[in-house]
Amino acid sequence: MLALIEFRNFHKAAESLRVTQPALTKSIQAIERELGVRLFDRHGKTVVPTVFGELAATAGRQVVAAIDGLNRAIEESKCLDTGKLSVGAGPYVADVWFGPVIARLLRMYPGLRINLHVESWERQPDALRAGLIELFVASIEHVRERSEFRVLEFPPEPGIWVCRAGHCLASREKPGRAALLPHPIVGPQLPETIRSWLETGTKDLPSVLARKIDTASMTMIKAMIRDGDAVSLLPPASVRAELRSGEFVTLEFDAPPLVFRAGVVWLADRSLSPAATAFVRELLAEVGLEPGAYSI
């Protein structure tokens, strides 16, 4: 229809579209029957759009522009150098893995725009459902069995108790729970098994948890351990550098085991963008998994 308006002639319009004139005539007649109005007035070999034809042409140009814009957006999304990625992360994950992964991605794709949303794991699923992020990396205990999510689980990490070198507990072999009373426990919320262990056998004493400081900020946790007498229960990877340097030491309590389970999560009914796929592959390599072994 737009070609017919441009050339005002069926023969020339058909040539530009590389179709036969009868085929073009039938197409225009079909549109006119569908709309119930005449779109063109015929004057010999010349055709002129009616008022309805002008309206249809305006709508047609908008459709063509929208399709062109969609095609450009798709091509830009395919090209990682002009793509955009929004990722959610728990504080521990962001502190341990995201730095190297994002640095490598940006070296490979300097034009890639990355938005990072660091929040507690409880808030990540809602952000995912709302479309604020395309995927998140955090604790998966609360989502691993839910069918609405696709979950790639990382190798589990056992929790370890840590304090600063020189702490009064550092020289004691398997101190009891009561030994924690004078010292604040800092870190994320403790699972019920650990909370029960801390409270068992201390009913006649002040609560060990009375001085518990809940925070997911690894920067704050490390500062309170380093500069004070706080202790914490953490994944080994989060304090690997401090343990290697001797700044922090581990404590051996007769406590129930705690395993940290993290992974990457996205909505099961949505495909990942090329940028998100590249991110997941780099992340899997960072945590020691073979990206090619997973269907992403």
C-alpha positions as CSV (number, residue, x, y, z in Angstrom):
1,M,0.0,0.0,0.0
2,L,2.8,2.4,0.9
3,A,4.5,1.7,-2.5
4,L,1.3,2.4,-4.3
5,I,1.0,5.7,-2.5
6,E,4.6,6.5,-3.5
7,F,4.3,5.6,-7.2
8,R,0.6,6.4,-7.8
9,N,0.7,3.6,-10.3
10,F,0.0,-0.1,-9.9
11,H,2.5,-1.2,-12.5
12,K,5.4,0.8,-11.0
13,A,4.4,-0.1,-7.5
14,A,4.3,-3.8,-8.4
15,E,7.8,-3.6,-10.0
16,S,9.2,-2.0,-6.9
17,L,7.8,-4.8,-4.7
18,R,8.8,-7.5,-7.3
19,V,5.3,-8.9,-7.5
20,T,2.9,-9.0,-10.4
21,Q,0.4,-6.2,-10.9
22,P,-2.6,-8.6,-10.5
23,A,-1.2,-9.8,-7.2
24,L,-0.8,-6.2,-5.9
25,T,-4.4,-5.4,-7.1
26,K,-5.8,-8.4,-5.3
27,S,-3.9,-7.4,-2.1
28,I,-5.3,-3.9,-2.1
29,Q,-8.8,-5.1,-2.8
30,A,-8.5,-7.6,0.1
31,I,-7.5,-4.8,2.4
32,E,-10.4,-2.6,1.2
33,R,-12.8,-5.4,1.8
34,E,-11.4,-6.0,5.3
35,L,-11.7,-2.3,6.2
36,G,-15.0,-1.8,4.4
37,V,-13.8,1.4,2.7
38,R,-12.2,2.5,-0.6
39,L,-8.5,3.3,-0.1
40,F,-7.7,4.5,-3.6
41,D,-9.5,6.3,-6.4
42,R,-8.5,5.2,-9.9
43,H,-8.0,7.7,-12.6
44,G,-6.8,5.8,-15.6
45,K,-3.3,4.5,-14.8
46,T,-3.0,6.9,-11.9
47,V,-4.3,6.1,-8.4
48,V,-4.8,8.6,-5.6
49,P,-5.3,7.7,-1.9
50,T,-8.7,8.6,-0.4
51,V,-9.0,10.1,3.0
52,F,-9.2,6.5,4.3
53,G,-6.1,5.6,2.3
54,E,-4.2,8.4,3.9
55,L,-5.2,7.2,7.4
56,A,-4.2,3.7,6.5
57,A,-0.9,4.9,5.1
58,T,-0.1,6.8,8.3
59,A,-0.8,3.6,10.3
60,G,1.3,1.6,7.9
61,R,4.3,3.9,8.2
62,Q,4.0,3.6,12.0
63,V,3.9,-0.2,11.8
64,V,7.0,-0.2,9.5
65,A,8.8,2.1,11.8
66,A,8.0,-0.1,14.8
67,I,9.2,-3.2,13.0
68,D,12.4,-1.4,12.0
69,G,12.9,-0.4,15.6
70,L,12.3,-3.9,16.8
71,N,14.8,-5.3,14.4
72,R,17.4,-2.8,15.5
73,A,16.8,-3.6,19.2
74,I,17.1,-7.3,18.5
75,E,20.4,-6.8,16.6
76,E,21.7,-4.6,19.5
77,S,20.8,-7.3,22.0
78,K,22.6,-9.9,19.9
79,C,25.7,-7.7,19.9
80,L,27.1,-7.9,23.4
81,D,29.1,-4.6,22.9
82,T,25.8,-2.7,22.8
83,G,23.8,-4.9,25.1
84,K,22.5,-4.3,28.6
85,L,22.4,-6.7,31.6
86,S,20.8,-6.4,35.0
87,V,21.9,-8.9,37.6
88,G,21.0,-9.4,41.2
89,A,23.4,-10.7,43.8
90,G,23.6,-11.5,47.5
91,P,26.3,-9.6,49.3
92,Y,28.5,-12.6,49.9
93,V,28.4,-13.6,46.2
94,A,29.0,-10.1,45.0
95,D,32.0,-9.8,47.3
96,V,33.6,-13.1,46.3
97,W,32.8,-13.8,42.6
98,F,31.4,-10.8,40.8
99,G,34.5,-8.7,40.6
100,P,36.6,-11.0,38.4
101,V,33.6,-12.1,36.4
102,I,32.4,-8.6,35.5
103,A,36.0,-7.5,34.8
104,R,36.5,-10.2,32.3
105,L,33.2,-9.5,30.6
106,L,33.9,-5.9,30.2
107,R,37.3,-6.6,28.8
108,M,35.7,-8.8,26.2
109,Y,32.7,-6.5,25.6
110,P,33.7,-2.9,26.5
111,G,30.3,-1.5,25.4
112,L,28.2,-3.9,27.5
113,R,26.2,-2.0,30.2
114,I,25.8,-3.9,33.5
115,N,23.5,-3.0,36.3
116,L,24.2,-4.8,39.6
117,H,21.5,-5.0,42.3
118,V,23.1,-6.2,45.6
119,E,20.4,-7.2,48.1
120,S,19.7,-10.0,50.6
121,W,18.6,-13.3,49.0
122,E,15.1,-12.9,50.3
123,R,14.4,-9.9,48.0
124,Q,15.9,-11.4,44.8
125,P,13.0,-13.5,43.6
126,D,10.6,-10.6,43.7
127,A,13.0,-8.5,41.7
128,L,13.3,-11.3,39.2
129,R,9.5,-11.6,38.8
130,A,9.1,-7.9,38.5
131,G,11.6,-7.8,35.6
132,L,14.1,-5.6,37.5
133,I,16.8,-8.2,37.0
134,E,17.3,-11.0,34.5
135,L,18.9,-13.4,36.9
136,F,20.4,-13.5,40.4
137,V,23.2,-15.2,42.2
138,A,22.7,-15.9,45.9
139,S,21.7,-18.5,48.4
140,I,19.4,-21.0,46.7
141,E,18.0,-22.8,49.8
142,H,14.6,-21.1,49.4
143,V,14.2,-21.6,45.6
144,R,16.0,-24.8,44.6
145,E,12.8,-26.9,44.7
146,R,10.5,-24.3,43.1
147,S,9.4,-25.1,39.5
148,E,9.1,-21.4,38.5
149,F,12.9,-21.0,38.7
150,R,15.8,-22.5,36.7
151,V,18.6,-23.1,39.2
152,L,22.3,-23.9,38.5
153,E,23.8,-24.9,41.8
154,F,27.4,-24.2,42.7
155,P,29.5,-26.7,44.7
156,P,28.4,-26.4,48.4
157,E,30.7,-24.8,50.9
158,P,31.0,-25.8,54.6
159,G,30.6,-22.9,57.0
160,I,33.6,-22.0,59.2
161,W,33.8,-20.0,62.4
162,V,36.4,-17.2,62.2
163,C,37.9,-14.5,64.4
164,R,41.0,-12.3,64.2
165,A,44.4,-13.6,65.0
166,G,45.2,-12.8,68.6
167,H,41.6,-13.1,69.7
168,C,41.3,-14.7,73.2
169,L,39.4,-17.6,71.6
170,A,42.0,-18.3,69.0
171,S,44.3,-20.1,71.4
172,R,41.6,-22.3,72.9
173,E,40.9,-25.8,71.6
174,K,37.2,-26.3,70.9
175,P,35.8,-23.6,73.2
176,G,32.3,-24.2,74.5
177,R,29.2,-22.2,73.5
178,A,29.4,-20.2,76.7
179,A,32.8,-18.9,75.6
180,L,30.9,-16.9,73.0
181,L,29.0,-14.9,75.5
182,P,31.4,-12.0,75.8
183,H,31.8,-11.7,72.1
184,P,29.4,-10.4,69.4
185,I,28.5,-12.7,66.6
186,V,28.2,-10.9,63.4
187,G,27.0,-12.0,60.0
188,P,23.8,-13.0,58.0
189,Q,20.9,-14.5,59.8
190,L,21.8,-17.9,61.3
191,P,19.8,-21.0,60.4
192,E,17.6,-22.6,63.0
193,T,20.0,-25.5,63.7
194,I,22.8,-23.1,64.6
195,R,20.6,-20.9,66.7
196,S,19.3,-24.0,68.6
197,W,22.9,-25.1,69.2
198,L,23.9,-21.7,70.5
199,E,21.0,-21.7,73.0
200,T,21.2,-25.3,74.2
201,G,22.7,-25.7,77.6
202,T,22.9,-22.0,78.3
203,K,19.4,-21.4,79.8
204,D,20.9,-20.2,83.1
205,L,23.2,-17.8,81.3
206,P,22.4,-14.7,79.2
207,S,21.5,-15.5,75.6
208,V,24.5,-16.1,73.4
209,L,22.4,-14.5,70.6
210,A,21.7,-11.3,72.6
211,R,24.7,-9.6,71.0
212,K,24.1,-11.1,67.5
213,I,24.5,-8.4,64.9
214,D,22.6,-9.3,61.6
215,T,24.2,-7.9,58.5
216,A,24.9,-9.3,55.0
217,S,27.7,-6.7,54.4
218,M,31.0,-8.5,54.0
219,T,32.8,-5.2,54.4
220,M,31.2,-4.7,57.8
221,I,31.6,-8.3,58.9
222,K,35.3,-8.3,58.1
223,A,35.9,-4.9,59.8
224,M,34.2,-6.0,63.0
225,I,36.2,-9.2,63.1
226,R,39.5,-7.3,62.2
227,D,39.1,-4.4,64.6
228,G,37.2,-5.9,67.4
229,D,36.4,-9.2,69.2
230,A,33.5,-10.3,66.9
231,V,33.3,-13.9,65.6
232,S,31.4,-15.0,62.5
233,L,30.2,-18.1,60.7
234,L,31.0,-17.7,57.0
235,P,31.8,-19.6,53.8
236,P,35.5,-20.2,53.4
237,A,35.8,-18.4,50.1
238,S,34.6,-15.1,51.6
239,V,37.7,-14.9,53.9
240,R,40.2,-16.9,51.9
241,A,42.6,-14.0,51.6
242,E,42.4,-13.2,55.3
243,L,43.0,-16.8,56.3
244,R,45.9,-17.1,53.9
245,S,47.6,-14.0,55.3
246,G,47.0,-15.1,58.9
247,E,44.9,-12.0,59.6
248,F,41.9,-14.3,60.5
249,V,42.0,-17.8,62.1
250,T,39.4,-20.5,62.3
251,L,37.6,-21.6,65.5
252,E,36.7,-25.2,66.2
253,F,33.3,-25.6,67.9
254,D,31.4,-28.8,68.4
255,A,28.7,-27.3,66.4
256,P,26.3,-28.9,63.8
257,P,27.6,-28.5,60.3
258,L,26.4,-25.7,58.1
259,V,26.6,-25.8,54.4
260,F,26.3,-22.7,52.2
261,R,24.5,-23.4,49.0
262,A,24.6,-20.7,46.3
263,G,23.8,-20.7,42.6
264,V,22.5,-18.8,39.7
265,V,18.7,-18.4,39.2
266,W,16.4,-17.2,36.5
267,L,12.8,-17.7,35.6
268,A,12.2,-21.1,34.1
269,D,9.8,-19.9,31.4
270,R,12.2,-17.2,30.0
271,S,15.3,-17.5,27.8
272,L,18.4,-15.7,28.8
273,S,19.7,-12.9,26.6
274,P,23.1,-13.3,25.0
275,A,24.6,-11.0,27.6
276,A,23.1,-13.0,30.5
277,T,24.3,-16.2,28.8
278,A,27.9,-14.9,28.6
279,F,27.7,-13.8,32.2
280,V,26.6,-17.2,33.4
281,R,29.3,-19.0,31.5
282,E,32.0,-16.7,33.0
283,L,30.5,-17.2,36.4
284,L,30.4,-21.0,36.2
285,A,34.1,-21.0,35.2
286,E,34.9,-18.7,38.1
287,V,33.3,-21.1,40.6
288,G,35.2,-24.1,39.1
289,L,32.5,-25.6,36.9
290,E,32.6,-26.5,33.2
291,P,30.3,-24.1,31.4
292,G,30.0,-26.5,28.4
293,A,28.4,-29.1,30.7
294,Y,25.3,-27.0,31.3
295,S,22.4,-26.2,29.0
296,I,22.0,-22.4,29.4
